[in-house]
Amino acid sequence: MNLFRTFLLCFFLFTGISCAMEDPLGSFFKDETKDHSALESISFIENGKNFIKALRGKQDHPQFRKLKTLLDDYRQRQESMPEWPSLKAFNKPIKYLESHEEIPKIRKILLFWGDLKNEEEFDQASLIYDQQLQDAVKRFQSRHYMESDGIIGGKTYATLNLSIADRIKKIKLNIERWRHLLSDLIGKYILVNIANYHLYAMHDAEVQLTIPVIVGKPTRKTPLFMAPLNNVVMNPGWGVPLSILLKDKIKKIRQDPEYLEKGGYVLSDDEGHPIASNHVDWDHVLSHHHFPYHLRQNPGKKNALGAIKFNIINPYAIYLHGTPDLNLFDKASRSLSSGCIRLKHPIDLAVWTLQGTHYNTLEKIQDLIDHKKTQSVPLGVPIAVHFSYITVWVDDDGTVTFSDDPYKMDKSA
């Protein structure tokens, strides 16, 4: 029994908490949408020092400090513009070099936020949507996870119309979200921020790695929870969940009879016997509301999980993985998956995750991948993965980004 499990056992005995499960680690799961006990707050401690540290109180995080500083700054700036220059609704988008009566207000708003600079170099009363203003609009769009096309359409209009009072409310909401998280953020852990489409590999308050991600679409949300990552799989196969098969795959199979063969899929019956896809009546296979087959995608370049999968113990069947569809990372808003987290640079996370094991270098991991065999590498100590929803983020250069709130959780808060 390793040190981590020893501390868990000691804690169970000390507090009188019993666990019927054979493996207490498997129960170390936290649903971030609910209230939690002191035991759940300890969060996969790596050693005795951090164990005591967790019991004593909350830890710090650079984003928590930055948001509190940002809140003070915005409260001071609010005094300089007590009345927000709200835009009137307009019927069609405003495009480059067009004239519009709301342009002076838009210019004033972008000057206030700092996306437009050097106000002495332009005519603030001009009604023309010029190059300097378009560049500022693109910066504003980028900070709000919109496509930076420079067109002032409905989404850009609505975001420009958010007053500084609205922003202050949003910042305060996210500070409270951090308060809920802080006591768990100890040692080596992974923070997935669903709202800004990024993963952060952390050690205490230090960001050691940042990776762009794709998260669950609004109709198939990635849940908010905390659970342990316990192994990394190279060249994974993919057992297609029945829900995805019914919602996505059958339609594609009907459109293209060779879809399964092209994608490296294997169809089998309940006993595991292979079934040729052309032997299935795909138009009537669900006539009795039962799908009598199983679908699995073999490892390879077309595999939906990419070359690496990170297994997490949780009841949602959620995990981290690579993807062959790297072009999707060009999108500003990336709520596109069926719930799992797709990584732009999975091999970088594997190197970070597997420190302390034999496979602790890029070369060793790449060698495993190149052998093209499915292989699971266990972690010496599980790593906590936190799925969070933080909609205001301050980058290292001071740039403030506001999420497009893909799950509309800010509106419901």
C-alpha positions in Angstrom: 0.0 0.0 0.0 1.5 3.3 -1.0 1.8 6.4 1.2 -1.3 8.0 -0.3 -3.6 5.1 0.4 -2.0 4.8 3.9 -3.1 8.3 4.7 -6.6 7.7 3.4 -6.9 4.6 5.6 -5.6 6.5 8.6 -8.2 9.3 8.0 -11.0 6.8 7.7 -10.0 5.2 11.0 -9.5 8.6 12.8 -12.8 10.0 11.7 -14.8 6.8 12.1 -15.9 7.0 8.5 -16.3 3.5 6.9 -16.1 2.6 3.3 -17.7 -0.5 1.9 -15.7 -0.3 -1.3 -12.7 -2.5 -1.7 -10.7 0.4 -3.0 -11.2 3.7 -1.1 -9.5 5.6 -3.9 -12.4 4.8 -6.2 -14.8 6.7 -3.9 -12.7 9.8 -4.0 -15.0 11.5 -6.4 -16.5 14.9 -6.0 -19.5 16.4 -7.8 -18.7 20.1 -8.0 -22.4 21.0 -8.2 -23.1 19.8 -4.7 -22.1 20.3 -1.1 -19.3 18.1 0.2 -17.9 16.6 3.4 -14.5 17.4 4.9 -13.3 14.0 3.6 -14.1 14.9 0.0 -12.2 18.2 0.3 -8.8 16.6 0.9 -8.4 15.8 -2.8 -5.9 13.0 -3.4 -3.1 14.2 -1.3 0.4 13.0 -2.3 2.2 13.0 1.0 1.8 13.6 4.7 2.8 17.3 4.5 0.1 18.1 2.0 -2.4 16.0 4.0 -1.9 18.2 7.0 -1.8 21.3 4.8 -5.2 20.4 3.3 -6.8 20.0 6.8 -5.5 23.4 7.9 -7.2 25.5 5.3 -7.4 26.8 1.8 -4.6 27.2 -0.6 -3.9 30.1 -3.0 -4.1 30.3 -6.8 -2.9 33.1 -9.1 -6.2 33.5 -10.8 -8.0 34.0 -7.5 -5.6 36.8 -6.6 -5.8 38.3 -10.1 -9.6 38.3 -10.0 -9.7 40.1 -6.7 -7.3 42.7 -8.1 -9.4 43.0 -11.2 -12.6 43.5 -9.1 -10.9 46.5 -7.3 -9.8 47.9 -10.6 -13.2 47.7 -12.2 -14.9 49.3 -9.2 -12.6 52.2 -9.5 -13.1 52.5 -13.2 -16.9 52.4 -12.8 -16.7 55.8 -11.1 -15.3 57.2 -14.4 -18.3 56.1 -16.4 -21.4 56.0 -14.1 -23.7 55.8 -17.1 -22.9 53.1 -19.6 -23.2 54.2 -23.3 -25.8 51.5 -24.2 -26.1 50.8 -27.9 -29.4 51.0 -29.7 -30.5 47.8 -31.5 -29.7 47.7 -35.2 -31.2 45.6 -37.9 -28.1 44.3 -39.7 -24.4 43.8 -38.9 -22.0 46.7 -39.2 -19.1 46.0 -41.6 -15.8 47.6 -42.4 -16.1 51.1 -44.0 -19.8 51.3 -43.4 -21.4 54.4 -41.7 -23.5 53.9 -38.6 -24.9 56.3 -36.0 -23.7 53.9 -33.1 -20.1 54.0 -34.2 -19.1 56.8 -31.8 -20.6 54.8 -28.9 -18.8 51.6 -30.0 -15.6 53.6 -30.2 -16.1 54.9 -26.6 -16.8 51.5 -25.2 -13.7 50.0 -26.8 -11.6 52.9 -25.6 -12.9 52.2 -22.1 -11.9 48.5 -22.2 -8.5 49.3 -23.8 -9.1 47.4 -27.0 -8.9 50.8 -28.9 -5.9 52.9 -28.1 -4.4 56.2 -29.1 -7.6 58.2 -29.0 -5.8 61.4 -30.1 -5.1 59.8 -33.5 -8.7 59.6 -34.7 -12.0 61.5 -34.8 -14.1 60.2 -32.0 -17.3 61.6 -33.6 -16.7 59.9 -36.9 -19.6 57.6 -38.1 -17.3 55.5 -40.3 -16.3 52.0 -39.3 -12.6 52.4 -40.1 -9.5 50.2 -39.9 -8.4 51.2 -36.5 -11.8 50.5 -35.0 -12.1 47.2 -36.8 -8.8 46.1 -35.3 -10.1 47.0 -31.9 -13.3 45.1 -32.5 -11.3 42.0 -33.5 -9.3 42.3 -30.2 -12.5 42.6 -28.3 -14.0 39.5 -30.1 -10.9 37.5 -29.4 -11.1 38.3 -25.6 -14.6 37.0 -25.6 -14.1 33.8 -27.5 -15.9 35.0 -30.6 -14.7 34.5 -34.2 -12.4 37.6 -34.8 -14.0 38.6 -38.1 -14.4 42.3 -37.3 -18.1 42.2 -38.1 -20.3 43.8 -35.5 -23.2 41.4 -35.4 -25.7 40.2 -32.8 -23.3 38.4 -30.5 -20.7 41.2 -30.6 -23.4 43.8 -30.2 -24.8 42.1 -27.1 -21.3 41.7 -25.6 -20.4 45.4 -26.2 -23.7 46.3 -24.4 -22.6 44.6 -21.2 -21.9 47.4 -18.8 -19.0 47.6 -16.3 -21.7 46.8 -13.6 -22.4 43.6 -15.5 -18.7 42.7 -15.6 -18.3 43.4 -11.9 -21.2 41.0 -11.2 -19.5 38.3 -13.4 -16.1 38.8 -11.6 -17.7 38.4 -8.2 -19.5 35.2 -9.3 -16.2 33.7 -10.5 -14.4 34.7 -7.3 -17.0 32.7 -5.4 -16.4 29.8 -7.8 -12.7 29.9 -6.9 -13.5 30.0 -3.1 -15.3 26.7 -3.7 -12.3 25.2 -5.5 -9.3 26.5 -3.5 -9.2 24.0 -0.7 -8.9 21.2 -3.2 -6.1 22.7 -5.3 -3.1 21.1 -3.6 0.1 19.4 -4.9 0.1 18.1 -8.5 -3.3 18.4 -10.1 -5.1 19.2 -13.4 -7.6 22.0 -13.8 -9.9 21.8 -16.8 -11.7 25.1 -17.3 -14.6 24.2 -19.5 -15.7 27.8 -19.9 -12.4 29.0 -21.5 -11.5 25.8 -23.4 -8.2 25.2 -21.7 -6.5 22.7 -19.4 -3.9 23.7 -16.8 -1.4 21.3 -15.4 -0.6 22.7 -11.9 1.5 22.2 -8.9 0.0 24.2 -6.0 -0.3 27.7 -7.4 2.2 27.2 -10.3 0.9 26.7 -13.8 3.3 24.2 -15.4 1.5 23.5 -18.7 -1.4 25.0 -20.6 -3.2 23.1 -23.3 -6.2 24.1 -25.5 -9.1 21.7 -25.3 -12.5 20.9 -26.8 -15.3 20.4 -24.3 -18.8 18.9 -24.4 -21.4 20.7 -26.5 -24.3 22.4 -24.7 -26.6 19.5 -25.5 -24.0 17.0 -24.1 -22.3 19.0 -21.4 -19.1 18.0 -19.7 -20.1 17.6 -16.0 -18.4 19.5 -13.2 -16.6 17.1 -10.8 -13.3 16.1 -9.3 -11.8 12.6 -9.7 -8.5 10.8 -9.9 -6.5 10.1 -13.1 -4.9 6.8 -12.5 -3.4 5.6 -15.9 -2.5 6.7 -19.4 -3.3 4.5 -22.4 -1.2 4.6 -25.5 -2.8 3.7 -28.8 -6.3 3.2 -27.3 -9.2 1.5 -28.9 -12.6 3.1 -28.6 -15.7 1.3 -27.6 -18.4 3.5 -29.1 -21.0 4.3 -26.4 -24.5 3.3 -27.4 -25.7 6.9 -27.0 -23.2 8.2 -29.5 -23.8 5.3 -31.9 -27.5 6.0 -31.9 -27.2 9.8 -32.1 -24.3 10.1 -34.5 -23.0 6.9 -36.1 -26.1 5.2 -37.5 -26.9 8.3 -39.6 -23.4 8.3 -41.1 -23.5 4.5 -41.7 -26.8 5.0 -43.6 -25.3 7.8 -45.7 -22.1 5.8 -46.5 -22.2 2.0 -46.5 -18.4 1.9 -46.2 -18.2 4.3 -43.3 -17.3 1.6 -40.7 -14.5 0.0 -42.9 -13.0 3.4 -43.7 -12.9 4.5 -40.1 -11.4 1.2 -38.8 -14.5 0.2 -36.9 -15.4 -3.4 -35.9 -19.0 -4.4 -35.4 -19.8 -7.5 -33.3 -22.8 -9.2 -31.7 -23.5 -9.6 -28.0 -21.2 -12.7 -27.9 -18.3 -10.8 -29.5 -18.6 -12.4 -32.9 -17.7 -10.0 -35.8 -20.6 -8.9 -38.0 -20.2 -7.5 -41.5 -21.9 -4.1 -41.7 -23.6 -4.9 -45.0 -25.4 -7.8 -43.2 -27.2 -5.3 -41.0 -30.5 -3.6 -42.1 -29.5 -0.2 -40.8 -32.9 1.3 -41.8 -34.8 -1.0 -39.5 -32.2 -2.1 -36.9 -33.9 0.0 -34.2 -37.4 -1.1 -35.0 -37.7 -3.0 -31.7 -35.9 -0.3 -29.7 -33.0 -2.5 -29.2 -29.6 -2.4 -30.8 -28.1 -6.0 -30.7 -24.6 -5.0 -31.7 -21.4 -3.4 -30.3 -19.2 -1.0 -32.2 -15.5 -0.5 -31.5 -12.9 1.5 -33.3 -9.4 0.0 -33.6 -6.3 2.1 -32.7 -4.8 4.1 -35.5 -4.6 7.6 -37.1 -8.4 7.7 -37.6 -9.3 6.7 -34.0 -11.5 9.3 -32.3 -9.3 9.2 -29.2 -6.1 10.0 -31.0 -2.9 8.3 -29.8 -3.3 8.9 -26.0 -6.2 8.5 -23.5 -6.1 9.6 -19.9 -8.4 7.4 -17.7 -10.3 9.1 -14.9 -12.3 7.2 -12.3 -15.8 8.7 -12.5 -19.5 7.6 -13.0 -19.9 9.7 -16.1 -17.4 7.8 -18.4 -15.6 11.1 -18.9 -11.9 11.1 -19.8 -9.2 13.2 -21.5 -7.9 12.1 -24.9 -6.3 13.2 -28.2 -8.1 13.7 -31.5 -7.4 13.5 -35.2 -9.6 16.5 -35.8 -7.0 19.2 -35.0 -8.6 21.7 -37.3 -11.4 22.2 -34.7 -8.9 24.0 -32.4 -8.9 26.9 -34.9 -12.4 27.7 -33.6 -12.7 30.4 -30.9 -15.7 28.6 -29.2 -14.9 24.9 -28.7 -17.9 23.3 -27.1 -18.0 20.6 -29.7 -17.5 17.1 -28.2 -20.0 14.5 -26.8 -18.7 15.3 -23.2 -15.1 14.0 -23.0 -12.2 16.5 -23.2 -10.2 16.5 -26.4 -6.6 17.7 -26.1 -4.6 19.6 -28.7 -1.3 18.4 -27.3 -1.9 15.1 -25.5 1.7 14.0 -25.6 2.8 17.1 -23.6 0.3 16.2 -20.9 1.5 12.6 -21.0 5.1 13.7 -20.3 3.9 15.9 -17.4 1.6 13.2 -16.0 4.1 10.4 -16.2 6.9 12.1 -14.3 7.9 9.6 -11.6 7.3 6.6 -13.8 9.7 4.8 -16.3 8.0 6.6 -19.2 8.9 10.1 -18.1 10.3 11.5 -21.4 8.9 12.5 -24.8 11.1 9.9 -26.5 9.9 7.0 -24.3 6.3 7.9 -24.8 6.7 8.4 -28.5 8.4 5.0 -28.7 5.3 3.4 -27.1 3.1 5.1 -29.6 5.3 4.1 -32.5 5.0 0.4 -31.5 1.2 0.8 -32.3 0.2 -1.6 -29.5 -2.4 -0.6 -26.9 -0.5 -0.2 -23.6 -1.7 1.2 -20.3 0.9 3.0 -18.1 -0.2 3.3 -14.4 0.7 6.4 -12.4 2.6 5.9 -9.2 0.3 8.4 -7.5 -3.1 9.3 -8.9 -3.5 12.9 -10.0 -6.7 14.9 -9.2 -8.5 16.3 -12.2 -10.9 19.2 -11.5 -13.5 20.0 -14.1 -14.4 23.7 -13.4 -16.3 26.5 -15.0 -14.5 29.9 -14.7 -15.8 32.5 -17.1 -13.3 35.4 -16.3 -9.6 34.7 -16.7 -6.6 37.0 -16.5 -3.7 36.0 -18.8 0.0 36.3 -17.7 0.3 39.5 -19.9 -2.7 41.1 -18.0 -5.2 40.5 -20.8 -8.7 39.9 -19.4 -10.8 37.3 -21.2 -14.5 36.7 -20.7 -15.9 33.4 -21.7 -18.8 33.1 -24.1 -20.5 31.1 -21.3 -21.2 28.0 -23.4 -23.5 26.4 -20.8 -25.2 29.6 -19.8 -24.2 29.0 -16.2 -23.5 32.7 -15.5 -27.0 33.6 -16.6 -28.6 31.0 -14.3 -26.4 32.0 -11.3 
